[in-house]
Amino acid sequence: MFEHLFAAHRTTGLKICLKPVRSASLYVMTGHRNPYYVVPFRNYMFKEIEQYKQVFGVPARLPSNGERVLSQPGTIRAQSFLAHIQLKHPEWLEVTSRFLWKRLWVQDKSLLEEEDFKEVISELSLPSTIPLKPDFDSLSKLKANETEAVKAGAFATPFCIVDNEFESAGYHGVDRWPIVAKQAGLDKVHRGFYSLKVFNHLFDKALEASG
């Protein structure tokens, strides 16, 4: 969904507003059980990653020690880091989001320790003033984003809200793009990345635009 949205943004001018959230917080706020802890569902999600890899050609893979790095403690720092980017450096939010995803799912690198985020800051040439761990501002921003999402009907991620001149509607899941595109008023459904070559091209373009 992420790449579909930004492909449309670059070709049609579709306005995108990224807002980091913690999936675990959405589960708590809505009383929805975290599917990650439902073993059959979790196993299905892990299997699906391999299927997407084969279909789309993007070498995503389950991170080493996946149960730890994908749990709530394992993602709160990444989402807090993105929340600070949203607050202070919004022009870097797209490329940082894509970079963190690539680091975790393609490069199999950690996003748990302060040293990990020092590497991110260095590799992207981000301001050195960005906090390396959650602080009051980033946690407050996450809470505000999550409250907004729940009010719009979110109970899990991925989730997006589409506003047009007639209504505002929310959509769950990675496979809702045709519906989202129609709701956004696009004349045709734009396809996202379907290969690592295209993924890297999009990443480099986003990096250039943010520089």
NORWO-V504541 format. One record per backbone hydrogen bond with DSSP energy under -1.0 kcal/mol. NH is the residue of the N-H (numbers start at 0). CO is the residue of the C=O. If there is no record, write none. Layout:
NH/CO, NH/CO
//
This chain:
4/0, 5/1, 6/2, 7/3, 8/4, 9/5, 10/6, 11/7, 12/8, 25/21, 26/22, 27/23, 28/24, 29/25, 30/26, 31/26, 36/33, 37/34, 41/37, 42/38, 43/39, 44/40, 45/41, 46/42, 47/43, 48/44, 49/45, 50/46, 51/47, 52/48, 53/49, 54/50, 55/51, 56/52, 59/57, 60/104, 67/64, 68/64, 69/65, 70/67, 74/70, 75/71, 78/74, 79/75, 80/76, 81/77, 82/78, 83/79, 84/80, 85/81, 86/82, 87/83, 88/84, 91/88, 92/89, 95/91, 96/92, 97/93, 98/94, 99/95, 100/96, 101/97, 102/98, 103/99, 104/100, 105/101, 106/101, 108/102, 116/112, 117/113, 118/114, 119/115, 120/116, 121/117, 122/118, 123/119, 125/120, 129/126, 138/134, 139/135, 140/136, 141/137, 142/138, 143/139, 144/140, 145/141, 146/142, 147/143, 148/144, 149/145, 150/146, 151/147, 152/149, 153/148, 159/170, 161/168, 163/166, 168/161, 170/159, 172/157, 179/175, 180/176, 181/177, 182/178, 183/179, 184/181, 185/180, 198/194, 199/195, 200/196, 201/197, 202/198, 203/199, 204/200, 205/201, 206/202, 207/203, 208/204, 209/205
//
